[in-house]
Amino acid sequence: MSRTAEIKLTIDLDSANLPTRIEWQASEGQANGPISCESMMLSVWDSENKTLAAIDLWIKDTSIEDLNIYFYQVIHKMADTYLRATKNEEVANSIHQFGESFGDSLGLINRSTE
């Protein structure tokens, strides 16, 4: 038996077309309504053309500090997803190492251990 799941994004824009609010909702999610967030990345792969289409958004009031933490976590999540998809531990570890170097260069590593 197959089924369809839906993910809905709602983006409020200001007069300069900058996001002021991002909400998402998943038909199979745990929440009973939309969930607010400050940034998001959506990537879809076109295997026929071997190209990536992406939507990267953050609300205009998101702090640089929050974006730094967000990207740090995204890099590690990408490594985990890559490992699940390919079973290539060597490359996944390399991505994680890059994430740690990225976090260290921004002072995120020391902050989390203090």
Secondary structure by P-SEA (a helix, b strand, c coil): ccbbbbbbbbbbbcccccccbbbbbbcccccccbbbbccbbbbbbcccccbbbbbbbbcccccaaaaaaaaaaaaaaaaaaaaaacccaaaaaaaaaaaaaaaaaaaaaaaaac
